[in-house]
Amino acid sequence: MNAYAYKLHHVMPVPMLWVIRLFLLACIGVHIWAAISLTLDNRKARPQGYDQNKSVQATYAAKTMRMSGIILLAFIIFHIAHYTARIVPGKEYNEQIADVALVKHGEPVLHNGEVVMTFNVYDMMIDGFNVWWVSAFYIIATGLLCMHLTHGVSSMFQTVGLRNQLWRARLDRFARIYGVVVFLGFAVIPVAVMTGILKKTAPAVEAVEVIVEQLPQ
C-alpha cells in the first residue's frame, strides 16, 4: 500500500493525479445533476401524485436511491477529509504517522545510494479504522453503495434496451452479485482492522530500520 501511494505521488506526474481526481469528482457531479434532472422531469410530467402509491415491482434499493445517494455523498466528503486532506479533528496524522522506508520484496528501496522514504499510508489507514465509529460509518456506507450499485447496474441495462423479459432475471442477478462483491471488497478492510487481523507495521518498520543501519554509508 505504501508503494502504491508512493507511485501515485512521486512516479505519476502531479498534474496527472489532479486530472484523475477532478475527472472523478466531475463524474460524481454529472451523476448528481442527472439524478436531480430526472426527478424534476418526472415531477413536471405528473405534477399531482397518485392517490395510492403501489410499487410492487420496485426493490428496496430502488425506493431508497435518493437516501443512499445523499449518505454516499456525505461519505465521499468525509473520506476525502479523513484520508486525503487529513483535516478530520483529532485525525490529522501529521505527527502520529511518520515517514518510513519504502520496501520492495522485503528490502528497502535505494535511490542514489540513499533509502527512499515515503508517507506511512498503511499505518494511517490502520489508525483510522481503529476508531469504531469510523469503521462503522465506512461499513454502512459501503452497504448503501452495494444497494445503490445493484439498482444502478440493473437500470443501466434497461436504459440501453438489454433488460427484456428474457434477460431481466439474469441481469438482476448479475447486478446483485456485483454489488455484493464491491461491498465485501471495501468492507473487509475495516472489519480486518477492528478484529485485529490487520495491525500497524511497527515490527516490520523496526526490521527495515535494522537493514538500513547495516547498509554501507
C-alpha positions as CSV (number, residue, x, y, z in Angstrom):
1,M,0.0,0.0,0.0
2,N,2.8,2.4,0.8
3,A,4.5,1.6,-2.5
4,Y,1.2,2.3,-4.4
5,A,0.8,5.6,-2.6
6,Y,4.4,6.5,-3.4
7,K,3.9,5.8,-7.1
8,L,0.8,8.0,-7.1
9,H,2.6,11.0,-5.5
10,H,6.1,10.6,-6.9
11,V,6.2,8.4,-10.0
12,M,3.0,9.7,-11.6
13,P,3.2,13.4,-12.6
14,V,1.3,15.6,-10.0
15,P,-0.8,17.3,-12.8
16,M,-1.9,13.8,-14.0
17,L,-3.0,12.9,-10.4
18,W,-5.1,16.0,-10.2
19,V,-6.6,15.4,-13.6
20,I,-7.8,12.0,-12.4
21,R,-9.1,13.4,-9.2
22,L,-11.0,16.2,-10.9
23,F,-12.4,13.8,-13.5
24,L,-13.8,11.5,-10.8
25,L,-15.3,14.5,-9.0
26,A,-16.8,15.7,-12.3
27,C,-18.3,12.3,-12.8
28,I,-19.9,12.5,-9.4
29,G,-21.2,16.0,-10.2
30,V,-22.7,14.8,-13.5
31,H,-24.3,11.9,-11.8
32,I,-25.9,14.1,-9.2
33,W,-27.1,16.6,-11.9
34,A,-28.6,13.7,-13.9
35,A,-30.4,12.4,-10.9
36,I,-31.9,15.8,-10.0
37,S,-32.8,16.5,-13.6
38,L,-34.6,13.1,-13.9
39,T,-36.5,13.8,-10.7
40,L,-37.6,17.2,-11.8
41,D,-38.7,15.9,-15.3
42,N,-40.8,13.2,-13.6
43,R,-42.5,15.8,-11.4
44,K,-43.2,18.0,-14.4
45,A,-44.7,15.1,-16.3
46,R,-47.0,14.4,-13.4
47,P,-47.3,17.3,-11.0
48,Q,-50.0,15.6,-9.0
49,G,-49.1,12.3,-7.3
50,Y,-51.1,9.1,-7.3
51,D,-53.9,8.7,-4.7
52,Q,-52.3,5.4,-3.8
53,N,-48.7,4.6,-4.3
54,K,-48.2,0.9,-5.4
55,S,-44.7,-0.1,-6.2
56,V,-45.0,-3.8,-6.3
57,Q,-42.0,-4.3,-8.7
58,A,-39.8,-1.7,-7.1
59,T,-37.0,-3.1,-5.0
60,Y,-35.9,-1.7,-1.7
61,A,-32.7,-0.4,-3.4
62,A,-34.8,1.5,-6.0
63,K,-37.0,3.0,-3.3
64,T,-34.0,4.3,-1.3
65,M,-31.8,5.6,-4.1
66,R,-32.3,9.2,-3.0
67,M,-31.5,8.5,0.6
68,S,-28.5,6.2,-0.2
69,G,-27.2,8.8,-2.7
70,I,-27.2,11.6,-0.1
71,I,-25.5,9.5,2.5
72,L,-22.9,8.3,0.0
73,L,-22.2,11.9,-1.0
74,A,-21.6,12.7,2.7
75,F,-19.4,9.6,2.9
76,I,-17.3,10.8,-0.1
77,I,-16.8,14.2,1.5
78,F,-15.8,12.6,4.8
79,H,-13.4,10.1,3.1
80,I,-11.6,13.0,1.3
81,A,-11.4,15.0,4.5
82,H,-10.3,11.9,6.5
83,Y,-7.6,10.3,4.4
84,T,-6.7,12.7,1.6
85,A,-6.9,16.2,3.1
86,R,-6.4,14.8,6.7
87,I,-8.4,17.5,8.3
88,V,-10.8,15.5,10.5
89,P,-10.4,16.8,14.1
90,G,-8.0,14.5,16.0
91,K,-7.1,12.6,12.9
92,E,-4.7,14.9,11.0
93,Y,-2.0,12.2,11.0
94,N,0.7,14.9,10.8
95,E,2.7,13.8,13.9
96,Q,1.3,10.3,14.6
97,I,2.3,8.8,11.3
98,A,5.9,9.3,10.3
99,D,7.7,8.6,7.1
100,V,9.0,5.1,6.7
101,A,11.4,3.4,4.3
102,L,9.9,2.3,1.0
103,V,10.1,-1.5,0.9
104,K,10.0,-3.8,-2.1
105,H,10.3,-7.6,-1.7
106,G,11.3,-7.2,1.9
107,E,14.2,-4.9,1.1
108,P,14.4,-1.1,1.4
109,V,14.4,0.7,-2.0
110,L,17.5,2.7,-2.7
111,H,18.0,5.8,-4.9
112,N,21.5,7.1,-5.5
113,G,22.6,5.1,-2.5
114,E,20.0,6.5,-0.1
115,V,16.9,4.8,1.3
116,V,13.7,6.1,-0.3
117,M,11.3,7.4,2.3
118,T,7.5,7.6,1.9
119,F,4.5,8.6,4.0
120,N,3.2,5.6,6.0
121,V,-0.2,5.3,4.4
122,Y,-0.7,1.8,5.7
123,D,-0.4,2.8,9.4
124,M,-2.6,5.9,8.7
125,M,-5.3,3.5,7.4
126,I,-5.0,1.2,10.5
127,D,-5.1,4.1,12.9
128,G,-8.2,5.5,11.2
129,F,-10.1,2.2,11.2
130,N,-9.2,1.5,14.8
131,V,-11.8,4.1,15.7
132,W,-15.0,2.1,15.9
133,W,-17.4,4.8,14.6
134,V,-15.2,5.4,11.6
135,S,-15.2,1.7,10.7
136,A,-19.0,1.6,11.3
137,F,-19.6,4.5,9.0
138,Y,-17.4,3.0,6.3
139,I,-19.2,-0.4,6.5
140,I,-22.6,1.2,6.5
141,A,-21.6,3.5,3.5
142,T,-20.3,0.5,1.5
143,G,-23.6,-1.3,2.3
144,L,-25.5,1.6,0.8
145,L,-23.1,1.6,-2.1
146,C,-24.0,-2.0,-2.7
147,M,-27.7,-1.2,-2.9
148,H,-27.0,1.9,-5.0
149,L,-24.9,-0.1,-7.5
150,T,-27.4,-3.0,-7.6
151,H,-30.2,-0.8,-8.8
152,G,-27.9,1.4,-10.9
153,V,-26.3,-1.5,-12.8
154,S,-29.8,-3.1,-13.4
155,S,-31.2,0.2,-14.6
156,M,-28.2,0.7,-16.9
157,F,-29.0,-2.4,-18.9
158,Q,-32.7,-1.3,-19.0
159,T,-31.6,2.1,-20.4
160,V,-29.7,0.6,-23.3
161,G,-32.6,-1.8,-24.0
162,L,-31.0,-5.1,-22.8
163,R,-33.2,-5.7,-19.8
164,N,-36.0,-7.6,-21.6
165,Q,-38.1,-10.4,-20.3
166,L,-35.5,-13.0,-21.4
167,W,-32.5,-11.3,-19.7
168,R,-34.2,-9.5,-16.8
169,A,-33.6,-12.2,-14.2
170,R,-30.0,-12.8,-15.2
171,L,-29.1,-9.2,-15.4
172,D,-30.7,-8.5,-12.0
173,R,-28.8,-11.4,-10.5
174,F,-25.5,-10.1,-12.0
175,A,-26.3,-6.6,-10.6
176,R,-26.8,-8.1,-7.1
177,I,-23.6,-10.2,-7.3
178,Y,-21.7,-7.1,-8.5
179,G,-23.0,-5.0,-5.6
180,V,-22.1,-7.7,-3.0
181,V,-18.6,-8.1,-4.4
182,V,-18.0,-4.4,-4.2
183,F,-19.4,-4.3,-0.7
184,L,-17.2,-7.2,0.5
185,G,-14.1,-5.7,-1.2
186,F,-14.5,-2.4,0.7
187,A,-15.9,-3.6,4.0
188,V,-13.3,-6.4,4.6
189,I,-10.6,-3.8,5.3
190,P,-12.2,-2.0,8.3
191,V,-13.5,-5.4,9.6
192,A,-10.0,-6.8,9.4
193,V,-8.6,-3.8,11.3
194,M,-11.3,-3.9,14.0
195,T,-10.8,-7.7,14.5
196,G,-7.0,-7.3,14.8
197,I,-6.2,-9.2,11.6
198,L,-4.5,-6.1,10.2
199,K,-2.2,-4.3,12.6
200,K,0.3,-1.5,12.4
201,T,3.7,-2.1,10.8
202,A,5.9,-1.3,13.9
203,P,7.7,-4.7,13.9
204,A,8.2,-4.6,10.1
205,V,9.4,-1.0,10.3
206,E,11.9,-1.9,13.0
207,A,13.2,-4.8,10.9
208,V,13.7,-2.5,7.9
209,E,15.5,0.0,10.2
210,V,18.0,-2.7,11.2
211,I,18.6,-3.4,7.5
212,V,19.1,0.3,6.8
213,E,21.6,0.6,9.6
214,Q,23.6,-2.3,8.1
215,L,23.8,-0.6,4.7
216,P,27.3,0.8,3.7
217,Q,27.4,4.6,4.4
